[in-house]
Amino acid sequence: MKAFDWPALMRAGMQSLALKPSEFWALTPAELQLMLGQGAASPPLTRVQLEELSRSYPDSRGDRDD
């Protein structure tokens, strides 16, 4: 099991997010992670991924008048 870096988490929560100690300690690790912007979003597509997606799902199939 990975140990938490409590000093770093406390600095992030209480300094960066301006949480009061009671607010910080009331959060779950998942809530704190979300508030810090970690794991909140998927990374942007690369050009290669976009091209693969475009090939897999073309705008028109050629069998319709799109």
N, C-alpha and C positions, 0 to 999 in steps of 0.2 A: 504494500500500500504506500502510495506517495504521500509524504508529509506536506502539510500546508506551510507556506512561508508567511506566517502570521504578521510579522512586522511589515512586509511589503503589502499584504492585503489590507492591513489597517491604514497604512499611508494612503493607498489608493482609495479606500472607502471614505476615510475621514478628511483627507486633504484634497484629493482630486475631485471627489464627488460631494464634498462638504456635508457628509452625513454626521449626525450626532452619534456618540458611542452607542446609545440605546438603539438607534435605527440600524447601525452597522450590525450589532449582535443579533438583531431580530431577523436579519436576512438569511436566507438559505444560501449555500454556495452557488447554486444555479442562478439565483436572483442577482447575486453580486457579480457573477460572471457576465450575465446579460447587461447589467448596468454599466459594466466596464467595456462593453462592446466586443467581448470575446465570444466567438461562436454564434453571433447574432445573425450573420449573413453568410451567404455563399460567396466564395471569391469570384471576381468577374471572369467571364469567359475569355479564353485566349482566342486568337484568330483561328487556330487549328480546330479548336472545339466548335467555334461558330460555323466554320465550313463543314465540319462533320454533321452538325445539326441541320444545316441548310440542305445537305445531300439527303439526309434521312427524312426530312419534312419539307419538301419543295413547296414553293408558293402555288404552283399549278402542276397538275398531273398530265396535262396535255389532252385529256379525254373530256374536258369541260371547257366552256367558254368563260374562263375567269379573267 
